[in-house]
Amino acid sequence: MRGGVSRGRTALLGLDVGTTTVKALLVAPHGEPLGLHVAPYPAERASDQPEEWWEAVLRAVRGLDVASRRVDIAAVGVCGRGSGLALLDRRRDPIPAPWARVRARAGALGLPATRRFRRVAQWGRLLRALAHESPAASAAVVLVLPVKDYIALRLTGVTGTDPAAAGCLAWPPRPERLGVAHALLPQIRPPESRLAALAPGRPEPSGCQPAFPWPWAPTTASPPMSGPGCSGPGRGA
C-alpha cells in the first residue's frame, strides 16, 4: 500500500453518516465483517452543524480500534442522509447560521415547480430562507455540499458530488430559477470514479494512512471522485 507499511490483511472501511448515528464498518474484501462501531450524535439526532457530522465520523472510526486489528485499509466508501446540506465559505469552512429560524422559514416557503431537479429546489428554498434570516451568512456562501460530500471534503480536500446525492444526472441549465446560483454547485462526478488520497495535514481517522484511495460506493451516498474516467459537470444528462 502506498504511503504506509503493510501490517496485515487488507480491509475496507465503510462510513454511514446517518440521521441519528454514524456507523463505521470494517470488512474484508470478500465481505466478511471485521468490526462495527456506532457513534451517536450529541443530541441523538444530526444537527445542521457540519462539524458535528465530522466529529461523529471520527468517534465512529476510532471506536473500531483499527490499529489493534493488524489490517491495511485499502479503500473507504461513504454514504449519508440526503436531508442535510453544508453551506461553506471561501475557505471551505461551515458558515454559522440561525438554523432553527432558517428551517422554520424554509418550511413555510413553497417549492418551485420542477420534476427533475427537486433536490436543487429544496436547496434553493433553504438558501432563500437563509437570505431572509441572516443576509451576512447568505452572502458568505460560496459552495453547498450534501452530507457525505462534506465528509469527503474533510478527508481529502476535494469537492464534488455524484448523481444520486445531487438528485439529477446534471445540474439544471439555469439553477438560479430554483434559487441556487450555478457557482455554488459542486461538480457532478461519475459514481464509479475515485476521489483522492487523504490530504496532507488533515486529521486522519485512526488506522487510515495518507495516500490510500477513497472510492465511491455506486449507491446513493458515495463520495465524489477525481481521477481516470472523470468528466466535467453536465455529462451524462
N, C-alpha and C positions, 0 to 999 in steps of 0.2 A: 504494500500500500504506500502510495506516495505521501511524503510528509510525516511519516511515523515509523516506528519499529514494530514489526508484527509480534503480537503477544499470544496469538492462538487462532481459534477458528473464526471464520467470517460471520458477521451478523448484520442484520438490517434493523434500523430504528424507525418506527412509525410514531407520529405525533398526531393526536386528535384534539384540536383546540375547540372544545365544545361549549355548550351553554352554561353548564353547572360545574364542569371539571375539565382538566386537561389530562389526557391519558397518554402515557409513553409505553410503547410495546416493543420489546426486543425479540426478534425472530431469527431463526436460521434461514438460509437461502431457500431451503426446500419447504419452509413453512412451519417448522417446529417452534412453538412458543418457548422462549428462554426467560422471559420476565415481563412483568407488568406493574406499573405504578400509576396510581390515580391521585392527582393533586387538585383539591377543590379550590375554588376562588374564595377570597376572604369573606365575602357576603353570601357565599353558596350560590352565586349566580354571576355570570360575566357582566361587568360594567361596560361603560363606553370608554374606559381608560385603557389605551393600548399597553401601557406599561404593566398593568395588572395581568394582561394576557401573557406577556413575556415572562414576568416573574413566575407565573404558574407553570409555564413551559420548563423553566429552569428547575423548579422544585420537582416536577414530574420526572425529568431525566436524571437528576441527582438521586432521586429515590430508587432508580434501577441499580445504582451502585455498579456501573459498567466496569469500573477499574478492577473490581474484585472478580469479575467473571472470565477474565482471560479471553476476551474476544476483540476482534478488529471490526469496527463499524464501517462497512463498505459504502453505505448509502443511507439516505434518510428520505422518507415520504411524509408530507404534511397534509392534513385535511382540517377543515374548520367550518364552523357555523356560517351561514350566509347572511345573518341579520346584522352583523357588526360592520363598522366602517372606521378606518383610521384616517383622520384628517391631519396632514403633515405640512410643516413649514419648509422654507428653503433649505434648512439643514437636515431635513427628513426627520425632525422631531415632532411628536404629537402636540397638537395645539390645545391648550386648556380652553374649555368651553363650559357654559352653564347647561350641562347635558339634560337635567331634569326639565328645564324650561324649553330647551330645543326640542326634545322628544314630545313634550306636550303640544307645542305649537305645530310640529310636523304632523301629529296625529289629526289635527283639525284642518289640515290643508288637503285639497284634492290632488289626485294624480293626473298628469296629462294623459290623454288617450293614446295608448300605444299597445301593440300586441307583442312585438319583437323585442322591445327594449324596456321592459317593466322594471328591471333592476336599476337601470340608469335613471329612470323616472323616480324611483324611490330615493336614490342618492340625491337627485335634484331637489326633491321635496325637503330632505334633511338640510341641504345647503341653503335653501330659501329660508327655512326656519332659523338657521344659524345667523344669516344676514340680518334678520329682524331682531334677534335676541342679543347678538354681540357682533356689531359691524367690524370691530377691530379684529376679532378672531376670524371672521369670514374673509377679511382682506388678506390675512396671513396664509390662507390655504393655497398651496401650490401643487398638491398631489393627494389623491384619495386612493386607499388600498383596502380591499377586503381583508378579513381577519388573518387567514393563513398566509396571504401575501405580505402582510406586515411582519409576521414571524419570519418569513423567508428573507425579508429585507434586513431584519436584525441579525440574522445568521450570516448573511453573505454580502450585504451592501448593494445587492442587485434588486431593481424594481421591475415589476411586471405582474401579469395575471394570466389566467387561462380562460377558455370559453365558458366552462361551467361556472366559475366564480363570477365572470362578467355577465353571465346570463345571455350571451349572444356570441356569435362567431366573429363578429367585427363590430366596432362601435358605430353608432348611427352617424350618417354624414354630417348632421347638424345637432350634436348633443345639447347645444345651448337652448334649443327649443324644449328640452326636457329639464332644463335648469342646471346643467353641468357644462362648464367650459371644456372644450376639447383638450386644452393644455393640462387639465387636471387628471386626465385619464391615463393609466399606465398602458404600456404596450401589451397587447394580447399575444401570447406565445403558444405554440403547439404544446399540448399536454405531454407528448412523448419526448420532448426535448429536455435538456439538462439545465439546471440553474447555474451553479458555480461552486467553487470551493469556499470554505469558511474564510471570511475576510480577515486579514491580519489585524490584530489589535482588538477584535471584537470578543465579547465574553463567549466562551465555549462551554456548552453543557459537558459535564464530566464524561470522559471517555471518548469524546469527539475530537479528533486531531485536525489541525489545519490541512487543507488541500484535499480532503475527501469530497466526492461529489454529492450533491443534494438533488436527486432526481425527483420528478413528479410522479405521483401515482396517477394513472389515467382515469381518475374519477373526479368527483365534484371539487375536491379541495386539495389539489396538488399544487406545490409551489411553482412559481414562474421559472422558466429555464432560459439560459443563454448558452449557445453552443451550436454544434453542427445541426443543420436542419431547421434552424430558427428562421422565421420570416418576419417581415415588418407588419405593423398593425394593418388590419383590413384584409389580409389574405385569407382565403377560405370562406368568405361570406357567401 
